[in-house]
Amino acid sequence: MRLFVALDIPEAVRTSVAALVARLRPLCPDARWARMEGVHVTLKFIGETPEEKLEAIEAALANVPTAAPVAVKFRGAGFFPNARRPRVLWAGVEGGPELSALAREVDSALAPLGIPREDRAFSPHLTLARFDSLKLPEALREAIEQSGPLEFGATTAANFYLYRSVLKRGGAEYTRLAAYSFTGSKPE
C-alpha cells in the first residue's frame, strides 16, 4: 500500500485554491491537475509499504512529540524546480518553525522502521498540477506572475493524519487511516 502523512486544509482554503485552478486550467489543459478534494500538506511521503508494517507505523506516529497546534497560512504560487523547467505548480504554505519541526519529528519517528529519512529540506506546499513536458505555456507563466499576491486563507492545524493513496486513471484517491492530535494521542 502507498502511504503518506499530511495535514488537511480547511474547506475555505480549498475553495479559494480551486478558484485559482479553475482560472489556470484552460491555459494548460495537458497538465495533470490535482483533484481539489484531495489537496493536502504532505509532511512525509512514505511510499509503497507492506501491509504488515501498518500497525508499527501507526504506533510510531502516535508517539510523535507535538506540543501545540500549528498555525498555517496559504499564500502565493510557483513552480518546482523553477518556472523555466517546471514539473509542478504549487500553492505556498507557511507554517513557521513549528511546521518544519513536525515534519522532522514524523521523519524521525518512522526512520527506525526502515523508512528512509528525507534528504531534501522540507518545503511545504499544495500540489496543484504536474507537467510531463518541460515546456510551460507562456500564458500560464504570465497568469501566475500577474496574479499579484495570492492569499488563500489560514488555519490552525490541531491534527495530522496517515493516509493511503491509490493511484487511479482519474487521479489519486486518498483514504484516511489514522488521525493524531498534537498532544500525541489519537483524536476521537
Secondary structure as the mmCIF struct_conf table of DSSP 4:
data_model
#
loop_
_struct_conf.conf_type_id
_struct_conf.id
_struct_conf.beg_label_comp_id
_struct_conf.beg_label_asym_id
_struct_conf.beg_label_seq_id
_struct_conf.end_label_comp_id
_struct_conf.end_label_asym_id
_struct_conf.end_label_seq_id
STRN STRN1 ARG A 2 LEU A 7
HELX_RH_AL_P HELX_RH_AL_P1 GLU A 11 LEU A 24
HELX_RH_3T_P HELX_RH_3T_P1 ARG A 25 LEU A 27
TURN_TY1_P TURN_TY1_P1 PRO A 29 ASP A 30
BEND BEND1 ALA A 31 ALA A 31
STRN STRN2 ARG A 32 TRP A 33
HELX_LH_PP_P HELX_LH_PP_P1 ALA A 34 ARG A 35
HELX_RH_3T_P HELX_RH_3T_P2 MET A 36 GLY A 38
STRN STRN3 VAL A 41 GLU A 48
HELX_RH_3T_P HELX_RH_3T_P3 GLU A 51 LYS A 53
HELX_RH_AL_P HELX_RH_AL_P2 LEU A 54 ALA A 62
TURN_TY1_P TURN_TY1_P2 ASN A 63 ASN A 63
BEND BEND2 ALA A 68 ALA A 68
STRN STRN4 VAL A 70 PHE A 80
BEND BEND3 PRO A 81 PRO A 81
BEND BEND4 ALA A 83 ARG A 85
BEND BEND5 ARG A 87 ARG A 87
STRN STRN5 VAL A 88 GLU A 94
HELX_RH_AL_P HELX_RH_AL_P3 GLY A 96 LEU A 110
HELX_RH_3T_P HELX_RH_3T_P4 ALA A 111 LEU A 113
TURN_TY1_P TURN_TY1_P3 GLY A 114 GLY A 114
HELX_LH_PP_P HELX_LH_PP_P2 ILE A 115 GLU A 118
BEND BEND6 ARG A 120 ARG A 120
STRN STRN6 HIS A 125 ARG A 130
BEND BEND7 ASP A 132 LEU A 134
HELX_RH_AL_P HELX_RH_AL_P4 GLU A 138 GLN A 146
TURN_TY1_P TURN_TY1_P4 SER A 147 SER A 147
BEND BEND8 PRO A 149 PRO A 149
STRN STRN7 GLU A 151 ALA A 157
STRN STRN8 ASN A 159 LYS A 168
TURN_TY1_P TURN_TY1_P5 ARG A 169 GLY A 170
STRN STRN9 GLY A 171 SER A 181
TURN_TY1_P TURN_TY1_P6 PHE A 182 THR A 183
BEND BEND9 GLY A 184 SER A 185
#
